[in-house]
Amino acid sequence: MKTNESKSKKEKKKSIDSKRLIGIDQPFDYQKVVAVTGPEYVQNLQHDGVALVPYEKLKKNLPGFYLSEDKCVWMRAGVINLRLCDYDYDCYNCPFDQAMISAMGEKIAPDQGERQAHWLRHVKEKYKIAARPCIHFLSGRIASPEECSGNYKCDHCTVHELLEKEAHAGISVKSGYKNVSGYRMVENYYYHFGHSWVHIEDDGRIKVGVDDFSSKVLGAADAINLPPKGVFLKQGEIGYVLTRNDKKAPIQSPVSGTVCSVNDKVLKQPAVAHDDPYHDGWLFMLDPANIKPDLEGLYSGKECFQWMEKESQNLHELLGPSYKQLTATGGEPIDDIYGHFPEINWDRLVRILFRTAEKH
């Protein structure tokens, strides 16, 4: 009996000894974490989790090192001693984040509120809105004003009110696809000039995705940085980021609301958003804040088709004469325009057609 009790105590002690501490009371398997983080990120920690040098002192002693706001959420949570985020706070797709969760468990992962705050701060610091055009000017319905001076409060705009009365006279909205200048559009969806679509679900939630124009122009994304659940997005601010070959295309949120769901299928296979942007390739769902005035700043009915025709013309002008040979046979745009014309400046393409840009 004593032998069994002794053996049990030894096994228990061995189990406890195999766990170390990072921070104060967070258990972890030291070797697993080292394998995930790399030894450079834990070299200032002993195996019992005691930091040899406090981080605030450590950063002062490293030549050329300065405190960055891009600290990894795991570092901010005090789980690891030193690591900067190199994945645009896209924790959904970050292999380091997934490996840390696998090694240490969900219970000690940085909480959702922390991730939300860092994601919002990051996109605001890194990306900007490059232009704020009047939506009716973009569709070609009016010649002026070119810029919106009312912060897209279209429900208070007298020009918008007059145009809307004219537009809705005798219009019936049908479901199904419509081909506009070679780009698919769903007739009963709303569209933002930054090329996101909006659909109001039966339960009142808002489904958001990227339109076919974006898919054909930018090609299939390698990754899509979606906002974490619980984040409040404002209409016209950066809502998500498409990435291709390390090039970024920040896209505006078409409406305001709290993210209540994200499409796991798109996170795992970003190409789905390219192949089927209006259905399986939806991006995220919002609980809307005040949907009625937001919808006033979106395209619907005939105007969304007029806008898409105008956008197609803008694209042709941007591409120049070399694109004429590809549109001569019926006017159908090719898929992955950027891939066929790598000489196009990506930043210029995003700035002119999506009205956003990276901050430099």
Secondary structure, 3 states (H helix, E strand, C coil): CHHHHHHHHHHHHHHHHCCEEECCCEEECHHHHHHHHCHHHCCCECCCCCECCCHHHHHHHCCCCCCCCCECHHHHCCCCCCCECCCCCCCCCCHHHHHHHHHHCHHHCCCHHHHHHHHHHHHHHHEEECCCECHHHHHCCCCCCCECCCCCCHHHCHHHHHHHHHHCCCCCCCCCEEEECCEEEECCCEECCCCEEEEECCCCCEEEEECHHHHHHHCCCCEEECCCCCCEECCCCEEEEEEECCEEEEEECCCCEEEEEECHHHHHCCHHHHHCCCCCCCCEEEEECCHHHHHHCCECCHHHHHHHHHHHHHHHHHHCHHHHHHHCCCCCCCCCHHHHCCCCCHHHHHHHHCCEEECC
